[in-house]
Amino acid sequence: MAVPVVVVGGFLGAGKTSLINRIVNRCAPLRLSVLVNDFGALAIDSDLIEQAGERIVTLKNGCVCCSLQGDLLASIRMVLSRPDPPDAVLVECSGVSRIGAVRDALLDPVIWQAAALEAVVCVADAADMAADMAADGGYFDDPLRAASIRDADLVVLSKTDLLSGAVLERVLAALHARKRADLILRPADAADLPGLLLAAAPGHARATVPRQGARFRAEDGADASSLFASVSWRSARALDFGTFQAAIQRHAATILRAKGILRLHGREAAPLLFQMVGQRVTVGPAPARAAGADGTRLVFIGRRGRIDCAAIAADMDGCVPPGTTGEA
Ligand SMILES: Nc1nc2c(ncn2[C@@H]2O[C@H](COP(=O)(O)OP(=O)(O)OP(=O)(O)O)[C@@H](O)[C@H]2O)c(=O)[nH]1
């Protein structure tokens, strides 16, 4: 299975390192490598990450979205080739990186086989946003900030503790005009972010062994998350692609994250890796190690109370073409 990669971007000082520290601390059993792109000659951020030094790699003297793209890919290859490779890789972009460009670099099909982009997260400074709104409202006129919000799969608000409830509501209203509300995490939600982002990490899978024989499992609270619910679905048979696409579209508004191995009717020999984060869906060849596994295995995650796990499972059942009995 490819190692998941999570990109954390956001404007200078937004709170990226703070978020990465929260993730590192909450995922203690997982082996994480953190690639830090400090903008400037001094690698400050790598010193601020609370983790064993050799697992932090600094990408220096440039911006990861332009001059350092090659460095980023080489560093990912380097950490994966270590004798004890990480369960997941976090990339902290510099505060001036265009996260859309970093995302595009990581969609490189060769890298994807070993390190699959899991999510692009933008940390947005709510206090900064409120101050701009009170002054001239220019926050979203800044092309870099606007692009970061637009290109992120998930937006994590920081510094909400500095705002009154009424001001925070105004900030959220402004954000909702630009980003689906579901994809904006407030601090309380962000506590569950590590589980949501790194559910695909091998160490995480070891920690949550599925119940034997369960084909459809509503994992109510299995990830110690009170905010998110998930459903796992598997079938030994291949799926009809058109029916599958329609099912995904039907539930897209309530799915925050979905992923898994997909086998399609008529193309059983070519398993696919299906990834969905927010509104971004990618389908590519499954990593070689997954090719030997049987059938389709998918997990869908959404906000508890919004996602309809039973309906998703029923719709997935409907993707198996009638009369097909052969193994996928
Ligand atoms: N009050 C408050 N302060 C925060 C929060 N998140 C981050 N900070 C503070 O904001 C400052 C910048 O935080 P960092 O996490 O270093 O921000 P960064 O995005 O990594 O910064 P750059 O590397 O400069 O881009 C630090 O002083 C943090 O303690 C938050 O949610 N609330």
The ligand as an SDF file (V2000), in Angstrom:
LIG
                    3D

 32 34  0  0  0  0  0  0  0  0999 V2000
   -3.9850   32.1190   19.7950 N   0  0  0  0  0  0  0  0  0  0  0  0
   -3.5930   31.2370   18.8970 C   0  0  0  0  0  0  0  0  0  0  0  0
   -2.3440   31.2790   18.4050 N   0  0  0  0  0  0  0  0  0  0  0  0
   -1.9790   30.3770   17.4830 C   0  0  0  0  0  0  0  0  0  0  0  0
   -2.8550   29.3900   17.0000 C   0  0  0  0  0  0  0  0  0  0  0  0
   -2.1960   28.6520   16.0560 N   0  0  0  0  0  0  0  0  0  0  0  0
   -0.9740   29.1640   15.9730 C   0  0  0  0  0  0  0  0  0  0  0  0
   -0.8180   30.1950   16.8270 N   0  0  0  0  0  0  0  0  0  0  0  0
    0.3710   31.0140   17.0300 C   0  0  0  0  0  0  0  0  0  0  0  0
    0.6610   31.6770   15.8050 O   0  0  0  0  0  0  0  0  0  0  0  0
    2.0610   31.7760   15.6340 C   0  0  0  0  0  0  0  0  0  0  0  0
    2.4600   31.1470   14.3250 C   0  0  0  0  0  0  0  0  0  0  0  0
    2.1560   29.7940   14.4050 O   0  0  0  0  0  0  0  0  0  0  0  0
    2.9390   28.7070   13.5430 P   0  0  0  0  0  0  0  0  0  0  0  0
    2.2830   27.4090   13.8110 O   0  0  0  0  0  0  0  0  0  0  0  0
    4.3830   28.8160   13.7340 O   0  0  0  0  0  0  0  0  0  0  0  0
    2.5650   29.2460   12.0880 O   0  0  0  0  0  0  0  0  0  0  0  0
    3.1670   28.7900   10.6730 P   0  0  0  0  0  0  0  0  0  0  0  0
    2.0300   28.8530    9.7100 O   0  0  0  0  0  0  0  0  0  0  0  0
    3.8920   27.5070   10.8040 O   0  0  0  0  0  0  0  0  0  0  0  0
    4.1690   29.9570   10.4070 O   0  0  0  0  0  0  0  0  0  0  0  0
    5.1810   30.1690    9.1390 P   0  0  0  0  0  0  0  0  0  0  0  0
    6.1160   29.0260    9.1690 O   0  0  0  0  0  0  0  0  0  0  0  0
    5.7440   31.4680    9.3980 O   0  0  0  0  0  0  0  0  0  0  0  0
    4.4050   30.2390    7.9350 O   0  0  0  0  0  0  0  0  0  0  0  0
    2.6950   31.0710   16.8240 C   0  0  0  0  0  0  0  0  0  0  0  0
    2.9680   32.0270   17.7510 O   0  0  0  0  0  0  0  0  0  0  0  0
    1.5920   30.1810   17.3500 C   0  0  0  0  0  0  0  0  0  0  0  0
    1.6960   29.9440   18.7150 O   0  0  0  0  0  0  0  0  0  0  0  0
   -4.2050   29.3670   17.5260 C   0  0  0  0  0  0  0  0  0  0  0  0
   -5.0780   28.5670   17.1420 O   0  0  0  0  0  0  0  0  0  0  0  0
   -4.4920   30.3330   18.4710 N   0  0  0  0  0  0  0  0  0  0  0  0
  1  2  1  0
  2  3  2  0
  2 32  1  0
  3  4  1  0
  4  5  2  0
  4  8  1  0
  5  6  1  0
  5 30  1  0
  6  7  2  0
  7  8  1  0
  8  9  1  0
  9 10  1  0
  9 28  1  0
 10 11  1  0
 11 12  1  0
 11 26  1  0
 12 13  1  0
 13 14  1  0
 14 15  2  0
 14 16  1  0
 14 17  1  0
 17 18  1  0
 18 19  2  0
 18 20  1  0
 18 21  1  0
 21 22  1  0
 22 23  2  0
 22 24  1  0
 22 25  1  0
 26 27  1  0
 26 28  1  0
 28 29  1  0
 30 31  2  0
 30 32  1  0
M  END
$$$$
